[in-house]
Amino acid sequence: MKFSFLPVFLICWLALTSCEKAPQGSGVVRTDPNATLPASPVAPAGKPAGMVWIPGGTFTMGSDAKEVERPPHRVSLEGFWMDETEVTNAQFRLFTEATQYVTSPERTPKKEDFPEDIRPQIDESMLKPGANNFRPTAEPVPLDNELAWWEYMKGASWRKPMGPDGPDARDNDPVVCVNWDDASAYAKWAGKRLPTEAEWEFAARGGLAGKKYVWGDEMKPGGKWMMNIWQGEFPAKNSAEDGFPGLAPVKSFPANGYGLYDMAGNAWEWTTDWYDSHYYAQSPEYNPKGAAPSADNHQGMPSRMMRGGSWLCNDCYCEGYRPAARQFTTPDTASNHLGFRCVKGT
């Protein structure tokens, strides 16, 4: 499944536009396929607060499970630091208070923000601050149209992720309703950056090779839920067997082998990489940085990759909680199930 969580009104307009043909290459060259980058198990001195050391090394990225994850390929990474949790509302609030930063969903959109060819179709009354919000349905619906359970909610933001009439964001929940630029601005302020897809997947695997989940191959070892996802019939009824009908506070579930929390479920996480369906077949092995911006998707707009799945993932339509799983969306997207965490080099 390859959909983007753009504002609903923008999705409708983009459906009228034609997609561009994907480029056939990005000009990257693979390095020696027999070389291996050794891990760096000993963390360097000066541990940053709230981060864990990811030792680097060589691993198999991707899988044969889905087209977007193919082909599996070798990747070698240098060690790096990574936030042990998704950035929380409390952490993000410190950033906004220190910088007076205003996130994209808190700003009034302008016609100039949209592609020129659709501007004449834009209803000025829809140009209100807001974000994309999940809307449960009263009854089960076909799962081939995500507009059945998404809406552009005016007044939704990281401060009020469920909308202006909903509760305030809880300090220990992952910050959501932030687009790629918002996440990048926080990372720069914190002296960090967003992870590459390769860094994210390597870290998510927690030292395990070829496992389906970040803890192993069994979804519920010993009958225990290991992540926050949707249980029940999506999108009509969430039985919340894992204890959370929506976002969960960080560290509500066990950490993976590297000491990272919520690398599966809870909130999707932004990465630096642009999406290109050809990239995995030609990605360089050493420290890949992702493809060049490409219109290689059904909406014909360059999209960034997000990883990890969210509280809305249900295996009837989404298995984004697997470490190999990939999803893309345009960088201006802000929704109430998409957040981020940061990394830092040595």
C-alpha positions as CSV (number, residue, x, y, z in Angstrom):
1,M,0.0,0.0,0.0
2,K,1.5,3.4,-1.0
3,F,-0.6,6.3,0.0
4,S,0.2,9.7,1.3
5,F,-1.4,11.5,4.3
6,L,-1.7,14.8,2.5
7,P,-4.5,17.1,3.6
8,V,-7.8,15.6,2.3
9,F,-8.6,18.6,0.1
10,L,-5.1,18.3,-1.5
11,I,-5.5,14.6,-2.1
12,C,-8.6,15.2,-4.1
13,W,-7.0,17.8,-6.2
14,L,-3.9,15.8,-6.8
15,A,-6.0,12.9,-8.1
16,L,-6.7,15.2,-11.1
17,T,-3.0,15.6,-11.9
18,S,-0.9,13.2,-13.9
19,C,2.1,11.4,-12.4
20,E,5.6,11.8,-13.8
21,K,7.5,8.8,-15.0
22,A,10.1,7.6,-12.6
23,P,13.7,8.1,-13.5
24,Q,15.7,5.0,-14.3
25,G,18.7,5.7,-12.2
26,S,20.3,8.1,-9.7
27,G,23.9,7.8,-10.9
28,V,25.2,6.0,-7.7
29,V,27.8,3.3,-7.9
30,R,28.0,0.3,-5.6
31,T,31.2,-0.3,-3.7
32,D,33.1,-3.6,-3.4
33,P,30.3,-6.2,-2.7
34,N,32.7,-8.4,-0.7
35,A,33.8,-5.7,1.7
36,T,32.5,-5.5,5.3
37,L,32.4,-2.6,7.7
38,P,33.1,-3.9,11.3
39,A,30.9,-2.9,14.1
40,S,32.0,-0.4,16.8
41,P,30.6,-2.0,19.9
42,V,32.4,0.4,22.3
43,A,30.6,3.7,22.4
44,P,32.8,6.8,22.2
45,A,33.2,9.0,25.2
46,G,30.7,11.8,25.9
47,K,27.3,10.0,25.7
48,P,24.6,12.5,24.7
49,A,21.7,12.6,27.1
50,G,18.8,10.4,26.1
51,M,20.7,8.7,23.2
52,V,22.1,5.2,22.8
53,W,25.1,4.1,20.8
54,I,24.3,2.1,17.6
55,P,27.5,0.3,16.8
56,G,27.2,0.2,13.0
57,G,28.4,-2.8,10.9
58,T,27.0,-4.6,7.8
59,F,23.5,-6.0,7.5
60,T,20.9,-7.0,4.9
61,M,18.5,-4.1,4.3
62,G,15.0,-4.7,2.9
63,S,13.2,-7.9,2.3
64,D,11.4,-10.0,-0.3
65,A,8.0,-9.5,1.5
66,K,6.8,-6.5,-0.5
67,E,7.7,-4.9,-3.7
68,V,8.7,-1.6,-2.1
69,E,11.2,-3.5,0.1
70,R,13.0,-5.3,-2.7
71,P,15.7,-6.2,-3.4
72,P,17.3,-7.1,-0.1
73,H,20.8,-5.7,-0.3
74,R,23.9,-5.3,1.8
75,V,24.5,-2.1,3.7
76,S,27.5,-1.0,5.8
77,L,27.2,1.8,8.3
78,E,29.5,3.6,10.7
79,G,28.4,3.8,14.3
80,F,26.1,6.7,15.4
81,W,24.0,7.9,18.4
82,M,20.2,7.6,18.3
83,D,17.5,9.0,20.5
84,E,16.2,6.1,22.7
85,T,12.7,7.3,22.2
86,E,10.6,9.3,19.7
87,V,10.9,13.0,20.4
88,T,8.2,13.8,23.0
89,N,5.8,16.7,23.3
90,A,7.8,17.9,26.4
91,Q,11.0,17.9,24.4
92,F,9.4,19.6,21.4
93,R,7.9,22.3,23.7
94,L,11.3,23.2,24.9
95,F,12.3,23.8,21.3
96,T,9.3,26.0,20.5
97,E,9.7,28.0,23.7
98,A,13.4,28.6,23.0
99,T,13.0,29.5,19.4
100,Q,9.4,30.7,19.0
101,Y,9.1,28.2,16.2
102,V,5.7,27.8,14.7
103,T,5.0,24.5,13.0
104,S,3.4,24.1,9.6
105,P,0.0,23.0,11.0
106,E,-0.2,26.1,13.1
107,R,0.3,28.4,10.1
108,T,-2.3,29.5,7.6
109,P,-1.7,27.8,4.2
110,K,-1.3,30.0,1.2
111,K,-2.2,29.2,-2.4
112,E,1.4,29.7,-3.2
113,D,2.3,26.7,-1.1
114,F,0.5,24.4,-3.6
115,P,1.5,23.3,-7.1
116,E,0.7,26.0,-9.6
117,D,-1.6,23.9,-11.7
118,I,-4.1,23.3,-8.9
119,R,-4.1,26.8,-7.4
120,P,-7.2,27.9,-9.4
121,Q,-9.2,25.0,-7.9
122,I,-8.4,25.9,-4.3
123,D,-11.3,27.1,-2.2
124,E,-10.0,29.9,0.0
125,S,-12.3,28.8,2.9
126,M,-10.2,25.6,3.1
127,L,-7.0,27.5,3.7
128,K,-7.0,27.2,7.5
129,P,-4.3,25.9,9.9
130,G,-4.7,22.2,10.6
131,A,-3.4,18.7,10.2
132,N,-4.5,15.3,8.9
133,N,-6.5,13.4,11.5
134,F,-7.7,9.8,11.7
135,R,-11.5,9.5,11.9
136,P,-12.9,6.2,13.0
137,T,-15.9,4.9,11.0
138,A,-19.2,3.8,12.5
139,E,-19.1,0.6,10.5
140,P,-16.4,-1.4,8.6
141,V,-15.5,0.1,5.2
142,P,-13.6,-1.1,2.2
143,L,-9.9,-0.5,2.7
144,D,-9.0,0.7,-0.8
145,N,-9.9,4.4,0.0
146,E,-8.1,6.0,2.9
147,L,-10.2,9.1,2.6
148,A,-12.9,7.0,4.4
149,W,-10.9,7.4,7.7
150,W,-8.8,10.5,7.2
151,E,-9.8,14.1,7.3
152,Y,-8.1,17.5,7.3
153,M,-9.0,18.8,10.7
154,K,-8.8,22.6,11.2
155,G,-7.1,23.5,14.5
156,A,-5.2,20.2,14.9
157,S,-1.6,20.6,15.7
158,W,1.1,19.1,17.9
159,R,-0.4,20.9,20.8
160,K,-3.9,19.5,20.1
161,P,-3.2,16.4,18.0
162,M,-6.9,15.2,18.2
163,G,-8.2,18.6,17.1
164,P,-9.2,21.8,18.9
165,D,-11.9,20.1,20.9
166,G,-9.6,17.2,22.0
167,P,-7.2,17.0,24.9
168,D,-3.9,18.8,25.1
169,A,-0.9,16.8,24.0
170,R,0.5,14.7,26.9
171,D,4.2,15.4,27.8
172,N,5.3,11.8,27.4
173,D,3.6,11.0,24.2
174,P,5.5,11.2,20.9
175,V,5.1,14.6,19.3
176,V,2.9,14.3,16.1
177,C,1.3,16.6,13.6
178,V,4.8,17.8,12.5
179,N,5.9,17.8,8.9
180,W,9.4,17.1,7.7
181,D,10.6,20.7,7.9
182,D,9.3,20.9,11.5
183,A,11.1,17.7,12.5
184,S,14.3,18.9,10.7
185,A,14.2,22.3,12.5
186,Y,14.0,20.6,15.9
187,A,16.9,18.3,15.0
188,K,19.1,21.2,13.9
189,W,18.2,23.1,17.1
190,A,19.2,20.0,19.2
191,G,22.5,19.6,17.4
192,K,21.3,16.4,15.7
193,R,19.7,15.3,12.4
194,L,17.1,13.0,11.1
195,P,18.3,9.4,10.4
196,T,18.7,8.0,7.0
197,E,16.5,5.0,6.1
198,A,19.5,2.7,6.4
199,E,20.4,4.0,9.8
200,W,16.8,3.7,11.0
201,E,16.4,0.1,9.8
202,F,19.8,-1.0,11.1
203,A,18.9,0.5,14.5
204,A,15.4,-0.9,14.5
205,R,16.7,-4.5,14.1
206,G,18.6,-4.2,17.3
207,G,21.3,-6.5,16.3
208,L,19.0,-9.3,15.1
209,A,19.5,-10.5,11.5
210,G,16.6,-11.4,9.2
211,K,13.9,-11.3,11.9
212,K,10.3,-10.2,11.0
213,Y,9.9,-7.9,14.0
214,V,12.4,-5.9,16.0
215,W,12.3,-8.5,18.8
216,G,12.1,-11.7,16.8
217,D,9.8,-13.7,14.6
218,E,6.7,-14.1,16.9
219,M,4.3,-11.2,17.0
220,K,3.1,-11.9,20.6
221,P,5.8,-13.8,22.4
222,G,4.2,-15.5,25.4
223,G,0.9,-13.8,24.4
224,K,2.3,-10.3,25.2
225,W,1.9,-7.3,22.9
226,M,5.3,-5.8,22.2
227,M,4.1,-2.6,20.4
228,N,1.2,-0.2,20.1
229,I,-0.9,-1.0,17.0
230,W,-4.6,-1.3,16.2
231,Q,-6.4,-4.4,17.4
232,G,-9.9,-5.2,16.2
233,E,-11.6,-4.3,13.0
234,F,-10.0,-1.3,11.3
235,P,-11.1,1.5,11.1
236,A,-14.3,0.9,13.0
237,K,-13.3,-0.6,16.3
238,N,-10.1,-0.6,18.2
239,S,-10.2,-3.2,21.0
240,A,-7.0,-1.7,22.4
241,E,-5.8,-5.1,23.6
242,D,-2.3,-3.6,24.0
243,G,-3.7,-1.1,26.5
244,F,-3.7,2.0,24.2
245,P,-6.5,3.1,21.9
246,G,-4.3,5.9,20.6
247,L,-0.8,7.1,21.1
248,A,1.1,5.5,24.0
249,P,3.6,7.3,26.2
250,V,7.2,6.5,25.2
251,K,8.8,3.5,26.9
252,S,5.4,1.8,27.3
253,F,6.8,-1.3,25.6
254,P,10.1,-3.2,25.9
255,A,13.2,-1.7,24.2
256,N,14.9,-3.6,21.3
257,G,18.4,-5.1,21.5
258,Y,20.1,-1.6,21.3
259,G,17.9,-0.1,24.0
260,L,15.6,1.8,21.6
261,Y,11.9,2.1,22.4
262,D,8.9,2.1,20.0
263,M,10.8,1.2,16.8
264,A,7.6,-0.6,15.9
265,G,4.2,1.0,16.2
266,N,3.1,4.1,18.2
267,A,4.1,6.8,15.6
268,W,5.6,6.7,12.2
269,E,9.0,8.4,12.1
270,W,10.5,10.7,9.5
271,T,13.8,9.9,7.8
272,T,16.0,12.0,5.5
273,D,15.6,9.8,2.4
274,W,13.6,10.7,-0.7
275,Y,11.5,7.9,-2.2
276,D,12.5,6.3,-5.5
277,S,11.3,2.8,-6.4
278,H,14.6,2.0,-8.1
279,Y,16.9,3.1,-5.3
280,Y,17.3,-0.2,-3.5
281,A,18.5,-1.9,-6.7
282,Q,21.4,0.6,-7.0
283,S,22.0,1.9,-3.5
284,P,25.7,2.3,-2.6
285,E,26.7,-0.1,0.1
286,Y,28.5,2.3,2.4
287,N,26.5,4.8,4.4
288,P,23.8,5.3,1.8
289,K,22.1,8.6,1.9
290,G,19.0,7.9,-0.2
291,A,17.9,8.8,-3.7
292,A,17.6,12.3,-5.3
293,P,14.1,13.9,-5.1
294,S,11.8,12.0,-7.5
295,A,8.2,12.1,-8.6
296,D,8.2,8.3,-8.6
297,N,4.9,7.7,-6.9
298,H,1.2,7.7,-7.6
299,Q,0.8,11.4,-6.8
300,G,3.7,12.6,-9.0
301,M,5.3,14.6,-6.1
302,P,8.7,14.0,-4.4
303,S,8.1,12.2,-1.1
304,R,10.2,11.4,2.0
305,M,10.4,8.1,3.6
306,M,8.9,7.3,7.0
307,R,9.5,4.2,9.1
308,G,8.2,2.1,12.0
309,G,4.4,2.1,11.7
310,S,2.0,3.6,14.1
311,W,-0.9,3.0,16.5
312,L,-3.1,2.8,13.4
313,C,-1.3,-0.2,11.8
314,N,-3.4,-3.3,11.5
315,D,-2.3,-6.3,9.5
316,C,-5.4,-6.3,7.4
317,Y,-3.9,-3.4,5.5
318,C,-0.6,-2.2,7.1
319,E,2.4,-4.0,8.4
320,G,4.5,-0.9,8.8
321,Y,5.7,-2.1,12.2
322,R,8.1,-4.6,10.6
323,P,11.7,-3.2,10.5
324,A,11.9,-3.7,6.7
325,A,8.6,-1.9,6.0
326,R,8.7,1.3,4.1
327,Q,6.2,4.1,3.6
328,F,6.4,7.5,1.8
329,T,4.6,10.8,2.0
330,T,5.2,14.3,0.9
331,P,7.4,16.3,3.2
332,D,4.6,18.9,3.9
333,T,2.4,16.2,5.4
334,A,1.5,16.5,9.1
335,S,-0.7,13.9,10.7
336,N,-1.6,12.7,14.2
337,H,0.3,9.4,13.8
338,L,3.6,10.7,12.4
339,G,6.6,11.9,14.5
340,F,10.3,11.4,14.5
341,R,13.5,10.7,16.5
342,C,17.0,12.1,15.9
343,V,20.5,10.8,15.4
344,K,24.0,12.2,15.9
345,G,27.3,11.2,14.4
346,T,30.6,10.8,16.2
